[in-house]
Amino acid sequence: MLMKLKVKFRLFQISTYALVFAAIILMALLTGKYIETVGLFISFVALRYTFSKTYHSNSFWTCIAISIIIFIIAILFVPKINLSILACIVFGLLIDFIAYKYKDYQDNKAELKELTKPKPFSVDTCTENELIARCKELRLSEENTNLAVEFFIKKTKPSIIANKLCIDEKSVQRKKTRLKAKLNNK
């Protein structure tokens, strides 16, 4: 069963590549640019890995359509062989360069999005103003806000706070744990 699926998938892949080649060959026949088309295709494949990255669509069919369109346009613009065989190499390199630049643009856009993403609040790394603002956002009482500042900004020991409030140190430790959990959750 698995072998049949692999064979069907391979046949599907081969047929889609055949579709791209058929479109390229048809364009070569229509324009009479046989040698130019072969040169363009060879230069595209040979120079493809000149760049560290290249654009690939997430959609298989979009990728096939873009490949066909790009090659049709390139075949139309590549000059006849009597003008220059070097033009095939230039056009192949140009296609690869455009794919590289577009992928670079997408990477930069994704990186910028990641950098501008808001960082989650943490009592371990916040400033006193950020902590107070977070306490107000959560509508904590003034007493809890003052305790949060003592715990997380001033790093006061629970034993000292327990003596000030005349309560058990374990109660202070539980209060600290609960405040930390509440302040760090969104």
N, C-alpha and C positions, 0 to 999 in steps of 0.2 A: 504493500500500500504506500509506504513512504517512498519507495523507489519510483513508483508511478508518479507521485507528486513532484519528485525531483526532476524526472524526465519532462513532465508537463511544464514545469517552471523554466527549465533550460530551453525548451522549444519556444516558450513565450518570450524569453529574453532574446533568443536568436531572431525571432520574427520581428520584434520591435527594433532591433539593430538593423535588420533588413529593411525596415520601413525608412529609417534615417538614410541608409545607403541608397535606397531607391529614389528618395527625394533628391539626394545629391546628384545621382546619375541622371535623373530626369532633367535637372537644371543644367547639367553639363551638355546634355543632348540639345536642349532648347537654345542654349547660347553658343554651342559649338566650341566651348572651352574645355576640351577633354584633358589636355596636358596640364592646363592651368588648374583644373579641379583636382587632379591627382597631386600636383605639387602643393596646392593649398592644404589638402587633407594630410599629406605626409608632413608638411612643415608644422601644421597644427598639432599633430600627435607627437612629433619629435621634440617640439619646443614647449609642450604643455607643462612639463615639470621643471622649466626654467624658473618658475615662480614657486614660492613656498606654499601657496594655497590657491585655490580656484573655486569659483562659485558652483554650487550644486543645489538645485531646487529640492525642497522636501518632497514634492510631488513627482512621481516617476513620469507621468504624462506631460507635466509642465516642462520637465527637463528635456524630454524628447522633442516637444514643440519648439522650445528655445533653440535646441541644437539645429533643427531643420531650418528655422528662420535665419539664424546667424549664418549658416552655410549658404543659403540662397542669396542673402545680401552680399556676402563675401565673394561669391562666384560672379555676381553681377558687377561688382566693383573691381575685381582683379583684372588688370589689363591683359590683352591678348599676348601670347608668347612672343610675338615679334616686337612687342614693346619692352617687356622685361620679365625674365623668369625669376628675378630677385623679388619682384613684387609679391609672389606667392609666399615667400618666407616672411616678408614684411607684414602681410595680412595675417598669416598664422600667428606671428608674434603679437600683433595688435589684438587679436581675439584673446590670446592668453593674458595679455597685459590688462585688458578690460575686465576679464574674469577675476584676475588678481585684485585689481583696485576695488571692484564691487564687493568681493569677499572681505577685503580690508575695511571697507566702509561699514559692512554689517558687523564685523568684529568690534570696531570702535564704538558703534552705536550700542551694542550689547554691553560693552565695558562701561560706557557712560551711564547706561541705565542701572547697572549694578552699583556704580559709585554714588549715584544720586538716591539710591534706595535708602529710606530712613533706617537708622540702626535701632535695634530694640533697646529699651531702657534697661539699665543695670545699676543697682545700688553700689556695686563694686567699682564702677568707673565714672559715676556721675559727679557733678559739682554740687555744692550746697544749693545754688540757685535752681539747678535742674531738679534736685531732690524736692525742694519746697514746691516747685511748680507741679511736679508729679503728685505730691500729696494733695495739692489743691484740686488737681484734675480728678483725683479719686475721692475728693470730698472727705479727707481724713480730718479728725478733730485736731485742735491746736496741740493738745497733749500728745497725740500720736505723731504729729509732725515734729514736735520737739524731741520726742524719743527717737524718731528716725534720724534726725540730725545727730543726736548723741551717738547712736549705734554706728551709723554708716559714714558720717563725715568726721566726727571727732574721735571715733573709735574708742569710746568710753567702755570700760570693762563692765560686764553685767553685774558684778559684785558691787561696784560703786553706785550704779543706778539703783540696785536693790536696797542699799543702805539709805540712799536719798529718799526713796519712796516707802521705806519701811515694809518691804514685802520680801518674799522668798526669792532667792536667786534663780531657782528653776522657773518661776513665773516670768521673770524678766527674760530668761533665755527663750521660753516659748513665745513671748511677745515679740522678741527680735526675729525669730524664725517666721512667725506669721506675717509680720510687717514686710520682711524681705520677699516672701512669696507674693504678697498682695501688690507690692510696688513693682516687682519684676514682671508680673503677668499683665497682658494687654486685654 
